[in-house]
Structures are given as C-alpha cells and as structure tokens.
Amino acid sequence: MAKKTVYVSDLSGKEIAEGRGAKIRITFEDARSGSYEIDATAEEAHELGEKGRKVGRRGRKPKGADA
C-alpha cells in the first residue's frame, strides 16, 4: 500500500503542486519569541519576498567563481 503526502498552503489553503512549494521561516530578534515556519506555494512566497529585501547566499564561493 503506497502513501502520498499532500502539502497545503498555510496562507491560501490551496494544494501545493510537486516541486512548486516554499517554506517561509520567520525569526525574531528576541530569541525567546521563538520562530514560525509557513508552507506556501512558490507564487505566494515570491509575492511576500518582494516586500522585503534579497539576502545573499552564505558560505564559501566555489573554486571557479573567482575567475
């Protein structure tokens, strides 16, 4: 018997298609407030992200990137 996991957006209640989902993590400066994680469609995440600012990727650049 096979099982299928269905993800539903916490914002709109719509089903999230395979490969079209996003997780939005909200953290507070006051660590005691904890954090929240929201499942959303890619379109909803882009819409929310446009209201903020883009953050660069963390970590080292690959070896060939300096050239």
C-alpha positions in Angstrom: 0.0 0.0 0.0 1.5 3.3 -1.1 1.1 6.6 0.8 1.1 10.0 -0.8 1.9 13.2 1.2 -0.1 16.2 0.2 1.1 19.7 1.2 -1.4 22.5 1.6 -0.5 26.2 1.7 -0.9 27.8 5.2 -1.7 31.1 3.5 -4.4 30.2 1.0 -5.4 26.6 1.8 -4.6 25.5 -1.8 -2.8 22.3 -2.5 0.9 22.8 -3.3 2.0 21.1 -6.6 5.0 18.8 -6.6 8.2 21.0 -6.8 6.3 24.3 -6.5 6.4 24.7 -2.8 8.4 27.0 -0.4 9.0 27.3 3.3 8.9 30.7 4.8 10.8 31.0 8.2 10.1 33.9 10.5 12.6 34.6 13.3 12.5 37.3 15.8 15.5 39.3 17.3 14.2 38.3 20.7 15.1 34.6 20.7 12.6 33.9 23.4 9.7 34.6 21.0 10.7 31.5 19.0 10.2 31.2 15.3 7.5 30.3 12.8 7.6 28.2 9.6 4.9 28.6 6.9 4.3 26.3 3.9 3.4 28.2 0.8 3.2 28.0 -2.9 6.2 29.4 -4.9 4.0 32.3 -6.2 2.9 33.3 -2.6 6.5 33.2 -1.4 7.7 35.4 -4.3 4.8 37.8 -3.6 5.8 38.1 0.1 9.5 38.2 -0.7 9.1 41.2 -3.0 8.1 43.2 0.1 11.4 42.5 1.8 15.0 42.5 0.6 17.1 39.8 -1.1 19.7 38.2 1.1 22.9 36.8 -0.4 23.8 33.1 -0.1 26.0 32.1 2.8 29.3 30.1 2.7 32.3 30.0 0.5 32.2 30.6 -3.2 33.0 27.6 -5.4 36.7 27.4 -6.6 36.0 28.5 -10.2 33.9 31.6 -9.2 36.8 34.0 -8.7 37.9 34.0 -12.3 
